[in-house]
Amino acid sequence: MARLFPVAKDRRGNALVEFALLAPILIMLLVGMLAYGQYFLAAHTLQQLANDAARAAIVGHSEAERTTLAQASVTQGLARSAVARPETVIRSIEERDGRITVRLSVDTHALLLRSGLVPMPDKVIERRAVAELAEIA
């Protein structure tokens, strides 16, 4: 009796076919992990910079001095972090009702590994920190 499918027992190409089917999914997972990791690192770093700038600003004696201290803190932090170039970070420092608010935002388009494979969160990361100013008696 002759076999109908003589190659049915030949399994030499099975691993190659399985890899070809699963490789796109594995690559998509890897790209997604890298992209989201970069996004979370940038968001966390921006929040820490805003916190540090707000803390640094509260020791100033005037509004101008507090703004200068906050700006310097953000610039120094960005130089150490290497998450974004200092000129790409938008800074806003406001003082109102005895509080200083530091807002930082950055466009992630140039920062992150972006591809059409994985949907990403917002293109702009915005973080803020608020510090209460002590009243001088």
C-alpha positions as CSV (number, residue, x, y, z in Angstrom):
1,M,0.0,0.0,0.0
2,A,1.5,3.3,-1.0
3,R,1.5,6.4,1.2
4,L,-0.6,9.3,0.1
5,F,1.6,11.9,1.8
6,P,5.2,10.7,1.9
7,V,6.5,13.9,3.5
8,A,4.0,13.9,6.4
9,K,6.6,12.3,8.8
10,D,9.3,14.7,7.7
11,R,9.5,17.4,10.4
12,R,12.7,19.2,9.4
13,G,10.9,22.5,8.6
14,N,8.5,22.6,11.5
15,A,10.6,24.9,13.7
16,L,11.2,27.3,10.8
17,V,7.5,27.6,10.0
18,E,6.6,28.1,13.7
19,F,9.2,30.8,14.0
20,A,7.9,32.5,10.9
21,L,4.4,32.5,12.4
22,L,5.4,33.8,15.9
23,A,8.3,36.2,15.0
24,P,6.0,39.2,14.2
25,I,4.2,38.8,17.5
26,L,7.4,38.6,19.4
27,I,8.9,41.6,17.7
28,M,5.7,43.6,18.3
29,L,5.9,42.7,22.0
30,L,9.5,43.7,22.2
31,V,9.0,47.0,20.5
32,G,6.0,47.7,22.7
33,M,8.0,47.0,25.9
34,L,10.8,49.3,24.7
35,A,8.5,52.1,23.7
36,Y,6.4,52.0,26.9
37,G,9.6,51.8,29.0
38,Q,11.0,54.9,27.3
39,Y,7.6,56.7,27.8
40,F,7.4,55.8,31.5
41,L,11.0,56.8,32.1
42,A,10.5,60.2,30.4
43,A,7.2,60.8,32.4
44,H,8.8,59.8,35.7
45,T,11.9,62.0,35.1
46,L,9.8,65.0,34.1
47,Q,7.8,64.6,37.3
48,Q,11.0,64.4,39.4
49,L,12.4,67.5,37.7
50,A,9.2,69.4,38.4
51,N,9.3,68.3,42.1
52,D,12.9,69.3,42.5
53,A,12.4,72.6,40.8
54,A,9.4,73.5,43.1
55,R,11.4,72.5,46.2
56,A,14.4,74.5,45.0
57,A,12.3,77.6,44.4
58,I,10.7,77.9,47.8
59,V,14.0,79.2,49.4
60,G,14.0,82.3,47.2
61,H,13.2,85.7,48.7
62,S,11.4,87.2,45.7
63,E,9.3,86.0,42.9
64,A,12.1,86.6,40.4
65,E,14.6,84.7,42.5
66,R,12.3,81.8,42.9
67,T,11.7,81.7,39.1
68,T,15.5,81.7,38.5
69,L,16.1,79.0,41.1
70,A,13.4,76.8,39.5
71,Q,14.7,77.3,36.0
72,A,18.3,76.5,37.1
73,S,17.1,73.3,38.8
74,V,15.3,72.1,35.7
75,T,18.3,72.9,33.5
76,Q,20.7,71.0,35.8
77,G,18.3,68.1,36.1
78,L,17.9,67.8,32.4
79,A,21.7,67.9,31.9
80,R,22.0,64.9,34.3
81,S,19.1,62.9,33.1
82,A,19.7,62.7,29.3
83,V,16.0,62.0,28.8
84,A,15.4,65.2,26.7
85,R,17.4,68.1,25.4
86,P,16.9,71.2,27.6
87,E,15.6,73.2,24.7
88,T,12.8,70.7,24.0
89,V,11.3,71.0,27.5
90,I,8.7,73.7,27.9
91,R,8.7,75.3,31.4
92,S,6.1,77.3,33.1
93,I,6.6,78.7,36.6
94,E,3.7,80.5,38.3
95,E,3.3,82.0,41.7
96,R,-0.2,82.6,43.0
97,D,-1.9,82.5,46.4
98,G,1.2,81.6,48.3
99,R,2.1,78.7,46.1
100,I,4.6,78.1,43.3
101,T,3.6,75.8,40.5
102,V,6.2,74.4,38.1
103,R,4.8,72.8,34.9
104,L,7.0,70.9,32.5
105,S,6.0,69.5,29.2
106,V,7.9,67.7,26.4
107,D,6.8,66.4,23.0
108,T,7.7,62.7,22.9
109,H,7.8,62.5,19.1
110,A,11.6,63.0,19.1
111,L,12.2,61.1,22.3
112,L,10.5,57.8,21.9
113,L,10.8,54.7,19.8
114,R,7.6,55.2,17.8
115,S,6.2,52.7,15.3
116,G,2.9,52.0,13.8
117,L,2.9,48.5,15.5
118,V,2.1,49.6,19.0
119,P,-0.4,52.3,20.1
120,M,1.2,54.9,22.3
121,P,-0.2,57.3,25.0
122,D,-0.3,61.0,24.4
123,K,2.3,62.7,22.3
124,V,3.0,65.3,24.9
125,I,4.0,64.5,28.5
126,E,3.0,67.2,31.0
127,R,3.8,67.1,34.6
128,R,3.5,69.7,37.4
129,A,4.5,70.2,41.0
130,V,3.2,72.7,43.5
131,A,5.0,73.9,46.6
132,E,3.6,76.0,49.4
133,L,5.6,79.2,50.1
134,A,6.4,79.9,53.7
135,E,5.3,83.2,55.0
136,I,8.0,85.4,56.4
137,A,7.1,86.9,59.7
